[in-house]
Amino acid sequence: MSHMKNIPKIKVAWNLWKEDVPTTRIAERLKVHRATVYRWITHFKKSGYFKTVRYYKGCKTHPRKKTKTDPITKRLVWMIREKHNHCCGEKIRYWMRKKYDIKISVKTIYIILNEKYKLRKRYKQRKYGEAPKGNYERDVIQADTVDFGEVYAFTYVDTYTRQAVVDLELGLEANDGYASLTVAKKRYRNVRLLQNDGGPEFKGIFTERVNELAKEHRVSRPYKKNEQAFIESFNRSLRKECLGWRKYARKELPKMKEKLEKYLKYYNNERPHLSLGMRTPNEIAKCRI
């Protein structure tokens, strides 16, 4: 290995250093980078020659961990993205874990996607328009999902009153999104505009039937979380004050629903908001939920 080949050079570097030869001259003579010589000299000063040699003989003896992603995993990432309407990295990680039992980070997924797709350029070319803001009750509702392991929370927030609705589902597909839409409809009834991200749970039958709740529908721009600021804020509160950051199993769904029901009553009726002048959402709204 390369560090074993350097042992004779370390011996020469030791002798030259003891003779006060400049570091640059030592590097030129041994044909190594001067930063390498500086590291050797640091070891010389700290441990002496013999311990330095022993250190370099003992290091890097184990094989390095594999860092490149294998081609099969790459093909699965690309296939899932195509199959699920160009979904984001978070959703791809979900499908990789659910269907193929492969654990992969979102960062690695985007590295793989950038090998085949021009993600940033495509998003820049697409025109989404300015993010809407609610000016009255039921003007703009923001929707999102929160991953709790085997259970997923579909969250909705009125951006004007801050009234929140949450529906727990066991999947992250369009049918689950539509099931949550029917729950939101019972609470909000008529809404001018519903905004959500571009996840697969908000596509298919959800998009086809979204007019049952809202007259207009808008998809927020990718990587622009400020456009979903109200729902992102509520999601943090939901984790911090109610369900936490742990993962839940399916069998825990009844307990989650019971806990969530109590929290939503507290959130909508008792919890004051700084942005509402320390009033609760149901104090602002004419239609209480």
Backbone hydrogen bonds, N-H to C=O, Kabsch-Sander energy under -0.5 kcal/mol:
donor,donor_aa,acceptor,acceptor_aa,energy
4,M,1,M,-0.9
5,K,1,M,-1.4
6,N,2,S,-0.8
7,I,4,M,-1.1
10,I,6,N,-2.5
11,K,7,I,-1.7
12,V,8,P,-1.9
13,A,9,K,-2.9
14,W,10,I,-2.2
15,N,11,K,-1.9
16,L,12,V,-2.6
17,W,13,A,-2.5
18,K,14,W,-2.1
19,E,15,N,-1.0
20,D,17,W,-1.7
21,V,16,L,-2.4
26,I,22,P,-2.1
27,A,23,T,-2.4
28,E,24,T,-2.2
29,R,25,R,-2.3
30,L,26,I,-2.3
31,K,27,A,-1.1
32,V,27,A,-1.8
36,T,33,H,-0.9
37,V,33,H,-1.3
38,Y,34,R,-2.3
39,R,35,A,-1.7
40,W,36,T,-2.1
41,I,37,V,-2.7
42,T,38,Y,-2.1
43,H,39,R,-1.9
44,F,40,W,-2.6
45,K,41,I,-2.6
46,K,42,T,-1.6
47,S,43,H,-3.5
48,G,43,H,-1.0
48,G,44,F,-1.2
52,T,48,G,-1.3
53,V,49,Y,-2.3
54,R,50,F,-2.3
55,Y,51,K,-2.1
56,Y,52,T,-2.1
57,K,53,V,-1.9
58,G,54,R,-1.5
59,C,55,Y,-1.3
61,T,58,G,-0.5
74,K,70,D,-1.7
75,R,71,P,-2.4
76,L,72,I,-1.9
77,V,73,T,-2.2
78,W,74,K,-2.4
79,M,75,R,-2.5
80,I,76,L,-2.5
81,R,77,V,-2.0
82,E,78,W,-2.0
83,K,79,M,-2.5
84,H,80,I,-2.3
85,N,82,E,-0.9
86,H,81,R,-2.7
87,C,81,R,-0.5
92,I,88,C,-2.0
93,R,89,G,-2.4
94,Y,90,E,-1.7
95,W,91,K,-2.3
96,M,92,I,-2.6
97,R,93,R,-2.0
98,K,94,Y,-2.4
99,K,95,W,-2.7
100,Y,95,W,-0.6
100,Y,96,M,-1.1
101,D,97,R,-0.6
102,I,96,M,-2.0
103,K,101,D,-0.5
104,I,102,I,-0.6
109,I,105,S,-1.9
110,Y,106,V,-2.1
111,I,107,K,-1.7
112,I,108,T,-2.2
113,L,109,I,-2.5
114,N,110,Y,-2.1
115,E,111,I,-0.5
115,E,112,I,-1.0
116,K,112,I,-0.6
116,K,113,L,-1.2
117,Y,113,L,-3.3
119,L,117,Y,-1.0
122,R,118,K,-2.0
123,Y,119,L,-2.2
124,K,120,R,-2.1
125,Q,121,K,-1.6
126,R,122,R,-1.1
128,Y,126,R,-0.5
139,D,136,Y,-1.7
141,I,193,L,-2.5
142,Q,157,V,-2.5
143,A,195,Q,-2.8
144,D,155,T,-2.1
146,V,153,A,-2.1
148,F,146,V,-0.6
148,F,151,V,-2.3
150,E,148,F,-0.8
150,E,248,Y,-2.5
152,Y,169,E,-3.2
153,A,146,V,-2.5
154,F,152,Y,-0.6
154,F,167,D,-3.3
155,T,144,D,-2.5
155,T,153,A,-0.7
156,Y,165,V,-2.5
157,V,142,Q,-2.1
158,D,163,Q,-2.3
159,T,140,V,-2.3
159,T,157,V,-0.6
162,R,158,D,-2.6
165,V,156,Y,-2.4
167,D,154,F,-2.3
169,E,152,Y,-2.8
177,G,173,E,-2.1
178,Y,174,A,-2.4
179,A,175,N,-2.0
180,S,176,D,-1.9
181,L,177,G,-1.6
182,T,178,Y,-1.9
183,V,179,A,-1.2
184,A,180,S,-2.4
185,K,181,L,-2.2
186,K,182,T,-1.5
187,R,183,V,-1.1
188,Y,184,A,-3.3
189,R,184,A,-0.5
189,R,185,K,-1.9
190,N,188,Y,-0.8
191,V,189,R,-0.5
191,V,213,L,-2.1
192,R,138,R,-2.3
193,L,139,D,-1.5
194,L,216,E,-2.0
195,Q,141,I,-3.0
196,N,218,R,-1.8
202,F,199,G,-1.7
203,K,200,P,-1.4
206,F,203,K,-1.8
208,E,204,G,-2.0
209,R,205,I,-1.9
210,V,206,F,-0.6
210,V,207,T,-0.6
212,E,209,R,-1.9
213,L,210,V,-1.8
214,A,210,V,-2.3
215,K,191,V,-1.9
216,E,192,R,-2.0
218,R,194,L,-2.4
220,S,196,N,-2.6
220,S,218,R,-0.5
224,K,221,R,-1.4
227,E,224,K,-1.8
228,Q,225,K,-1.2
229,A,226,N,-1.2
232,E,228,Q,-2.5
233,S,229,A,-2.1
234,F,230,F,-1.9
235,N,231,I,-2.5
236,R,232,E,-1.8
237,S,233,S,-1.8
238,L,234,F,-2.8
239,R,235,N,-2.0
240,K,236,R,-2.9
241,E,237,S,-2.9
242,C,238,L,-1.2
243,L,238,L,-2.1
244,G,238,L,-0.6
244,G,239,R,-1.8
248,Y,148,F,-3.3
252,E,249,A,-1.5
253,L,250,R,-2.0
256,M,252,E,-2.2
257,K,253,L,-2.5
258,E,254,P,-2.1
259,K,255,K,-2.4
260,L,256,M,-2.7
261,E,257,K,-2.4
262,K,258,E,-1.5
263,Y,259,K,-1.8
264,L,260,L,-2.7
265,K,261,E,-1.6
266,Y,262,K,-1.9
267,Y,263,Y,-3.3
268,N,264,L,-2.7
269,N,265,K,-1.6
270,E,266,Y,-2.5
271,R,266,Y,-2.3
273,H,279,R,-1.8
276,L,273,H,-0.7
277,G,274,L,-1.6
278,M,273,H,-2.5
279,R,273,H,-0.7
282,N,268,N,-2.3
283,E,280,T,-1.0
284,I,280,T,-1.1
284,I,281,P,-0.5
285,A,281,P,-2.2
288,R,286,K,-0.8
